Amino acid sequence: MRPQKILLPLLGLFLIGGSLEWTLASNIKIGFVDIQRAVNECQAGKEAKKAIAKELEKYNRQFLEKQKELQAMRESLEKQAPMLNPDVRANKEKELQNKIREFQRWQEDVQNEVNQKTKEMERTISLGLQKVIQKLGEDEGYSLILDKNEMIVLFASKAIDLTDRVIKLHDMQKK
């Protein structure tokens, strides 16, 4: 078989396939959402931030109290140190070091707890937003809605940014 006889049908398929792709591509509706911004700006996200801030305030008060307690112990030990016998002094220093380690562990535990609560709140809100995005996509005939933060979208026109609409729809659900 000669190359021209094979080439012509392949060229025809390519042209037909190419026009089919063009038709499909012209009907594709794409949008994107900045999920992180939506989590932070929706009403549920704002309420979650307030709750976390309130909790941090409580922990900050406890932190200051514990810090004052440790400072008082340290000052007391420094004043008494010259008058204490070496064994008693060593025991008091050890006790102070143990309290400092407890304080540091408590700080780490608090930080981990706050981080965990923040992540859980963000996850819960994000799941709600995903439901809104899915409904929006289905209702308005989107072929594809991307997450702007996943570093997949290298460029996107503001015209296809659905973030503000998703936030508004999500907030309307809560009313």
Backbone as JSON, one array per atom type, in Angstrom:
{
  "sequence": "MRPQKILLPLLGLFLIGGSLEWTLASNIKIGFVDIQRAVNECQAGKEAKKAIAKELEKYNRQFLEKQKELQAMRESLEKQAPMLNPDVRANKEKELQNKIREFQRWQEDVQNEVNQKTKEMERTISLGLQKVIQKLGEDEGYSLILDKNEMIVLFASKAIDLTDRVIKLHDMQKK",
  "N": [[0.84, -1.18, 0.0], [0.52, 2.21, -0.78], [2.03, 5.19, 0.66], [0.45, 7.54, 0.32], [-2.17, 6.63, 0.22], [-2.68, 5.8, 2.79], [-2.16, 8.07, 4.24], [-4.08, 10.03, 3.48], [-6.67, 9.1, 4.54], [-5.98, 9.18, 7.29], [-5.41, 11.9, 7.63], [-7.93, 12.94, 7.15], [-9.37, 11.82, 9.33], [-8.03, 13.11, 11.39], [-8.7, 15.78, 10.89], [-11.51, 15.68, 11.18], [-11.64, 14.74, 13.82], [-10.3, 16.85, 15.04], [-12.09, 18.98, 14.61], [-14.2, 18.03, 16.07], [-13.12, 18.09, 18.64], [-12.85, 20.84, 18.87], [-15.54, 21.64, 18.87], [-16.42, 20.39, 21.22], [-14.76, 21.69, 23.05], [-15.65, 24.32, 22.85], [-18.01, 24.23, 24.22], [-17.39, 23.89, 26.82], [-17.51, 24.85, 30.17], [-15.79, 26.6, 32.5], [-14.67, 27.22, 35.81], [-13.23, 28.69, 38.8], [-12.41, 28.39, 42.29], [-11.28, 30.01, 45.13], [-10.62, 28.3, 47.66], [-9.45, 28.56, 50.22], [-9.68, 31.31, 50.72], [-12.45, 31.49, 50.66], [-13.13, 29.89, 52.87], [-12.08, 31.49, 54.91], [-13.54, 33.88, 54.61], [-16.29, 33.37, 54.58], [-19.34, 33.33, 56.5], [-19.42, 31.29, 58.45], [-16.71, 30.75, 58.67], [-15.73, 33.15, 59.68], [-17.02, 33.15, 62.17], [-15.83, 30.89, 63.27], [-13.19, 31.76, 63.47], [-13.53, 33.74, 65.42], [-14.27, 32.15, 67.6], [-11.95, 30.63, 67.97], [-10.16, 32.69, 68.55], [-11.24, 33.58, 70.96], [-10.79, 31.36, 72.57], [-7.99, 31.33, 72.47], [-7.49, 33.66, 73.85], [-8.31, 32.94, 76.43], [-6.4, 30.94, 76.97], [-4.14, 32.52, 76.87], [-4.41, 34.12, 79.14], [-4.14, 32.13, 81.11], [-1.54, 31.37, 80.52], [-0.08, 33.69, 81.2], [-0.57, 33.72, 83.98], [0.66, 31.31, 84.8], [3.25, 31.88, 84.02], [3.88, 34.03, 85.71], [3.79, 32.71, 88.16], [5.96, 30.93, 87.88], [8.04, 32.79, 87.64], [7.92, 33.97, 90.16], [8.64, 31.77, 91.74], [11.28, 31.42, 90.85], [12.5, 33.87, 91.61], [12.17, 33.73, 94.37], [13.74, 31.49, 94.96], [16.25, 32.48, 94.17], [16.63, 34.49, 96.09], [16.67, 33.04, 98.46], [18.71, 31.21, 98.06], [21.5, 31.68, 98.91], [21.27, 31.17, 101.64], [20.38, 28.59, 101.94], [20.98, 25.09, 102.57], [23.14, 23.01, 100.56], [21.84, 20.61, 99.59], [19.06, 21.07, 99.91], [18.83, 23.34, 98.37], [19.52, 22.29, 95.83], [17.35, 20.53, 95.48], [15.22, 22.36, 95.34], [15.93, 23.78, 93.05], [15.75, 21.72, 91.21], [13.03, 21.19, 91.39], [12.03, 23.62, 90.39], [12.99, 23.46, 87.74], [11.53, 21.24, 86.88], [8.94, 22.3, 86.98], [9.19, 24.26, 85.03], [9.58, 22.64, 82.76], [7.08, 21.32, 82.74], [5.46, 23.51, 82.24], [6.35, 24.2, 79.64], [5.6, 21.89, 78.26], [2.85, 22.07, 78.61], [2.35, 24.42, 77.12], [3.0, 23.48, 74.52], [1.05, 21.48, 74.26], [-1.29, 23.04, 74.34], [-0.92, 24.59, 72.04], [-0.96, 22.57, 70.08], [-3.56, 21.62, 70.46], [-5.12, 23.88, 69.78], [-4.33, 24.2, 67.11], [-5.32, 21.78, 66.08], [-8.1, 22.08, 66.51], [-8.54, 24.28, 64.87], [-7.89, 23.24, 62.33], [-9.87, 21.26, 62.16], [-12.23, 22.8, 62.19], [-11.83, 24.26, 59.81], [-11.83, 22.15, 58.0], [-14.46, 21.19, 58.26], [-15.94, 23.44, 57.41], [-14.92, 23.65, 54.83], [-15.9, 21.29, 53.69], [-18.63, 21.89, 53.63], [-18.55, 24.04, 51.86], [-17.67, 22.71, 49.58], [-19.91, 21.19, 48.93], [-21.66, 23.24, 48.21], [-20.28, 24.23, 46.0], [-20.38, 22.02, 44.3], [-23.15, 21.85, 43.84], [-23.59, 24.35, 42.64], [-22.03, 24.01, 40.34], [-23.4, 21.91, 39.06], [-26.01, 23.01, 38.77], [-25.54, 25.25, 37.15], [-24.29, 24.3, 34.94], [-21.49, 23.86, 34.75], [-18.49, 22.52, 33.46], [-16.15, 22.09, 34.7], [-14.74, 22.91, 37.78], [-12.19, 24.42, 39.45], [-9.8, 24.33, 42.16], [-8.22, 27.11, 43.24], [-6.01, 27.24, 44.94], [-4.57, 24.91, 44.77], [-2.35, 24.93, 43.23], [-2.57, 24.21, 40.61], [-3.85, 25.78, 38.82], [-2.49, 28.0, 36.77], [-2.97, 30.4, 35.57], [-5.81, 32.43, 35.69], [-8.68, 34.05, 34.65], [-10.33, 36.76, 36.23], [-12.96, 36.76, 35.63], [-13.9, 34.16, 35.68], [-13.8, 33.49, 38.3], [-15.33, 32.11, 40.96], [-15.48, 32.43, 43.65], [-16.58, 34.52, 45.34], [-19.3, 34.19, 44.83], [-19.69, 31.58, 45.75], [-19.15, 31.89, 48.47], [-21.26, 33.61, 49.17], [-23.51, 31.97, 48.55], [-23.04, 29.87, 50.33], [-23.23, 31.19, 52.8], [-25.91, 31.93, 52.66], [-27.18, 29.51, 53.0], [-27.0, 29.03, 55.7], [-28.78, 30.67, 56.89]],
  "CA": [[0.0, 0.0, 0.0], [1.31, 3.42, -0.9], [1.86, 6.11, 1.78], [-0.62, 8.51, 0.11], [-3.45, 6.0, 0.51], [-2.82, 5.75, 4.25], [-2.07, 9.43, 4.75], [-5.33, 10.76, 3.26], [-7.67, 8.79, 5.56], [-5.52, 9.67, 8.6], [-5.59, 13.34, 7.63], [-9.38, 13.14, 7.27], [-9.74, 11.55, 10.72], [-7.46, 14.17, 12.2], [-9.52, 16.99, 10.7], [-12.81, 15.44, 11.81], [-11.38, 14.71, 15.26], [-9.95, 18.21, 15.46], [-13.3, 19.81, 14.67], [-14.98, 17.51, 17.19], [-12.52, 18.66, 19.84], [-13.18, 22.27, 18.92], [-16.94, 21.73, 19.27], [-16.5, 20.07, 22.64], [-14.07, 22.73, 23.81], [-16.42, 25.55, 22.87], [-19.12, 24.06, 25.14], [-16.88, 23.67, 28.17], [-17.64, 26.0, 31.06], [-14.81, 26.38, 33.57], [-14.57, 28.23, 36.85], [-12.35, 28.3, 39.9], [-12.76, 28.92, 43.6], [-10.2, 30.11, 46.1], [-11.22, 27.64, 48.82], [-8.92, 29.13, 51.46], [-10.32, 32.61, 50.91], [-13.86, 31.24, 50.97], [-13.18, 29.42, 54.26], [-11.81, 32.62, 55.79], [-14.47, 35.0, 54.47], [-17.69, 33.03, 54.77], [-19.81, 33.61, 57.86], [-18.98, 30.2, 59.33], [-15.27, 30.94, 58.87], [-15.57, 34.3, 60.59], [-17.44, 32.69, 63.5], [-14.79, 29.96, 63.74], [-12.04, 32.6, 63.87], [-13.87, 34.38, 66.7], [-14.23, 31.11, 68.63], [-10.53, 30.31, 68.21], [-9.57, 33.86, 69.21], [-11.73, 33.58, 72.34], [-10.06, 30.29, 73.24], [-6.61, 31.78, 72.62], [-7.51, 34.66, 74.93], [-8.36, 32.17, 77.69], [-5.09, 30.31, 77.16], [-3.17, 33.58, 77.12], [-4.54, 34.47, 80.57], [-3.52, 31.04, 81.85], [-0.11, 31.46, 80.25], [0.46, 34.77, 82.03], [-0.62, 33.28, 85.38], [1.7, 30.3, 85.01], [4.53, 32.55, 83.87], [4.09, 34.78, 86.96], [4.08, 31.7, 89.19], [7.34, 30.47, 87.67], [8.93, 33.91, 87.95], [7.94, 34.11, 91.62], [9.45, 30.66, 92.25], [12.68, 31.7, 90.51], [12.96, 34.98, 92.46], [12.24, 33.22, 95.74], [14.92, 30.63, 95.02], [17.45, 33.33, 94.09], [16.78, 35.19, 97.36], [16.95, 32.07, 99.52], [19.83, 30.34, 97.68], [22.7, 31.78, 99.75], [21.02, 30.71, 103.0], [19.96, 27.18, 101.94], [22.07, 24.11, 102.48], [23.26, 22.57, 99.17], [20.84, 19.59, 99.21], [17.75, 21.73, 99.82], [18.94, 24.22, 97.2], [19.48, 21.43, 94.64], [15.97, 20.04, 95.36], [14.38, 23.48, 94.9], [16.29, 24.05, 91.66], [15.17, 20.62, 90.43], [11.58, 21.44, 91.39], [11.8, 24.72, 89.46], [13.21, 22.94, 86.38], [10.37, 20.39, 86.56], [7.81, 23.2, 86.71], [9.44, 24.89, 83.72], [9.29, 21.62, 81.74], [5.62, 21.16, 82.71], [4.94, 24.7, 81.57], [6.66, 24.07, 78.22], [4.72, 20.83, 77.72], [1.5, 22.63, 78.57], [2.32, 25.32, 75.97], [2.95, 22.66, 73.31], [-0.27, 20.84, 74.21], [-2.27, 24.07, 73.99], [-0.71, 24.93, 70.63], [-1.45, 21.44, 69.29], [-5.02, 21.6, 70.58], [-5.66, 24.99, 68.99], [-4.11, 23.84, 65.7], [-6.25, 20.69, 65.74], [-9.45, 22.65, 66.41], [-8.57, 25.14, 63.68], [-7.95, 22.35, 61.16], [-11.18, 20.6, 62.13], [-13.21, 23.81, 61.76], [-11.59, 24.53, 58.39], [-12.26, 20.97, 57.24], [-15.92, 21.18, 58.28], [-16.39, 24.53, 56.54], [-14.53, 23.29, 53.47], [-16.86, 20.28, 53.2], [-19.85, 22.63, 53.31], [-18.28, 24.81, 50.64], [-17.6, 21.77, 48.46], [-21.29, 20.87, 48.56], [-22.18, 24.42, 47.5], [-19.6, 24.27, 44.7], [-20.93, 20.94, 43.47], [-24.51, 22.24, 43.44], [-23.43, 25.45, 41.69], [-21.54, 23.43, 39.09], [-24.48, 21.15, 38.42], [-27.12, 23.91, 38.43], [-25.19, 26.23, 36.12], [-23.7, 23.62, 33.8], [-20.03, 23.93, 34.65], [-17.79, 21.28, 33.15], [-14.99, 21.96, 35.57], [-14.46, 23.99, 38.75], [-10.9, 24.12, 40.03], [-9.38, 25.0, 43.39], [-7.11, 28.0, 42.9], [-4.88, 27.05, 45.83], [-3.89, 23.63, 44.55], [-1.21, 25.18, 42.35], [-2.82, 23.65, 39.29], [-4.25, 26.9, 38.0], [-1.37, 28.9, 36.58], [-3.58, 31.68, 35.26], [-7.26, 32.38, 35.58], [-9.31, 35.36, 34.55], [-11.25, 37.09, 37.33], [-14.31, 36.51, 35.14], [-14.34, 32.8, 36.01], [-13.62, 33.3, 39.74], [-16.64, 31.89, 41.57], [-15.3, 32.45, 45.1], [-17.55, 35.39, 46.0], [-20.63, 33.57, 44.71], [-19.72, 30.41, 46.63], [-19.27, 32.41, 49.85], [-22.63, 34.12, 49.32], [-24.43, 30.83, 48.58], [-22.79, 29.14, 51.57], [-23.8, 31.98, 53.9], [-27.37, 31.9, 52.55], [-27.63, 28.22, 53.52], [-26.98, 29.04, 57.16], [-29.85, 31.56, 57.4]],
  "C": [[0.89, 1.24, 0.0], [1.03, 4.38, 0.26], [0.73, 7.12, 1.58], [-1.98, 7.92, 0.46], [-3.71, 5.91, 2.02], [-2.92, 7.17, 4.82], [-3.39, 10.19, 4.6], [-6.4, 10.39, 4.28], [-7.26, 9.27, 6.96], [-5.71, 11.17, 8.72], [-7.07, 13.69, 7.81], [-9.85, 12.91, 8.7], [-9.24, 12.64, 11.65], [-8.31, 15.44, 12.1], [-10.89, 16.84, 11.36], [-12.66, 15.44, 13.32], [-11.08, 16.09, 15.8], [-11.18, 19.09, 15.57], [-14.21, 19.33, 15.79], [-14.45, 18.07, 18.51], [-12.89, 20.12, 19.98], [-14.62, 22.47, 19.37], [-17.09, 21.44, 20.75], [-15.89, 21.19, 23.48], [-14.89, 24.01, 23.88], [-17.62, 25.45, 23.82], [-18.67, 23.85, 26.58], [-16.99, 24.97, 28.96], [-16.76, 25.72, 32.28], [-14.85, 27.54, 34.55], [-13.57, 27.78, 37.89], [-12.81, 28.98, 41.17], [-11.49, 28.94, 44.45], [-10.77, 29.59, 47.42], [-10.74, 28.29, 50.12], [-9.55, 30.49, 51.75], [-11.79, 32.44, 51.29], [-14.02, 30.76, 52.42], [-13.01, 30.6, 55.22], [-12.88, 33.7, 55.75], [-15.94, 34.64, 54.63], [-18.07, 33.23, 56.24], [-19.35, 32.54, 58.85], [-17.49, 30.33, 59.64], [-14.99, 32.08, 59.83], [-15.94, 33.91, 62.03], [-16.39, 31.75, 64.1], [-13.57, 30.73, 64.22], [-12.3, 33.26, 65.22], [-13.78, 33.36, 67.84], [-12.78, 30.76, 68.98], [-9.86, 31.47, 68.95], [-9.98, 33.92, 70.68], [-10.98, 32.52, 73.17], [-8.6, 30.69, 73.48], [-6.49, 32.83, 73.73], [-7.49, 33.98, 76.3], [-6.99, 31.55, 77.99], [-4.01, 31.35, 77.45], [-3.21, 34.02, 78.58], [-3.88, 33.4, 81.43], [-2.0, 31.07, 81.7], [0.54, 32.51, 81.15], [0.49, 34.4, 83.51], [0.51, 32.29, 85.67], [3.1, 30.93, 84.92], [4.87, 33.35, 85.14], [4.48, 33.83, 88.1], [5.52, 31.22, 89.08], [8.35, 31.57, 88.02], [9.04, 34.1, 89.47], [8.79, 33.0, 92.26], [10.94, 30.94, 92.03], [13.25, 32.79, 91.43], [13.12, 34.52, 93.91], [13.49, 32.35, 95.92], [16.21, 31.45, 95.0], [17.69, 34.06, 95.42], [17.23, 34.24, 98.47], [18.24, 31.27, 99.27], [21.05, 30.47, 98.59], [22.51, 31.19, 101.15], [20.68, 29.22, 103.07], [21.18, 26.26, 101.92], [22.05, 23.52, 101.06], [22.22, 21.54, 98.72], [19.47, 20.21, 99.0], [17.74, 22.63, 98.57], [18.83, 23.41, 95.9], [18.06, 20.91, 94.41], [15.05, 21.15, 94.83], [14.66, 23.83, 93.44], [15.69, 22.97, 90.73], [13.66, 20.79, 90.3], [11.23, 22.55, 90.39], [11.96, 24.24, 88.01], [12.05, 22.04, 85.94], [9.15, 21.24, 86.22], [7.97, 23.88, 85.35], [9.15, 23.91, 82.6], [7.79, 21.37, 81.62], [4.97, 22.31, 81.95], [5.17, 24.62, 80.06], [5.79, 23.0, 77.56], [3.29, 21.33, 77.59], [1.36, 23.56, 77.36], [2.2, 24.54, 74.66], [1.59, 22.0, 73.16], [-1.35, 21.84, 73.79], [-2.15, 24.41, 72.5], [-1.24, 23.82, 69.72], [-2.98, 21.38, 69.3], [-5.67, 22.68, 69.72], [-5.5, 24.7, 67.5], [-5.09, 22.77, 65.25], [-7.67, 21.23, 65.58], [-9.58, 23.52, 65.17], [-8.69, 24.29, 62.42], [-9.32, 21.69, 61.04], [-12.27, 21.57, 61.68], [-13.06, 24.11, 60.28], [-12.07, 23.37, 57.54], [-13.79, 20.92, 57.15], [-16.48, 22.24, 57.33], [-16.1, 24.19, 55.09], [-15.47, 22.25, 52.88], [-18.18, 20.94, 52.82], [-19.7, 23.42, 52.02], [-18.24, 23.89, 49.41], [-18.99, 21.36, 47.99], [-21.93, 22.01, 47.77], [-21.58, 24.48, 46.1], [-20.17, 23.2, 43.76], [-22.33, 21.31, 42.97], [-24.45, 23.36, 42.41], [-22.99, 24.91, 40.33], [-22.62, 22.69, 38.34], [-25.59, 22.07, 37.92], [-26.79, 24.82, 37.25], [-24.4, 25.63, 34.97], [-22.2, 23.77, 33.64], [-19.47, 22.55, 34.32], [-16.71, 21.01, 34.17], [-14.91, 23.17, 36.49], [-13.21, 23.57, 39.5], [-10.69, 24.86, 41.34], [-8.14, 25.82, 43.07], [-5.86, 27.7, 43.72], [-4.1, 25.76, 45.59], [-2.73, 23.74, 43.58], [-1.36, 24.52, 40.98], [-3.14, 24.79, 38.33], [-3.08, 27.88, 37.93], [-1.83, 30.3, 36.21], [-5.08, 31.47, 35.2], [-7.79, 33.81, 35.55], [-10.25, 35.55, 35.73], [-12.69, 36.76, 36.94], [-14.82, 35.11, 35.49], [-14.15, 32.49, 37.49], [-15.0, 33.24, 40.4], [-16.61, 32.04, 43.09], [-16.35, 33.29, 45.8], [-18.96, 34.79, 45.95], [-20.76, 32.37, 45.65], [-19.88, 30.86, 48.08], [-20.7, 32.86, 50.1], [-23.64, 32.97, 49.42], [-24.27, 30.03, 49.88], [-23.41, 29.87, 52.76], [-25.33, 31.96, 53.85], [-27.94, 30.59, 53.08], [-27.82, 28.26, 55.02], [-28.12, 29.89, 57.75], [-31.17, 30.86, 57.47]]
}
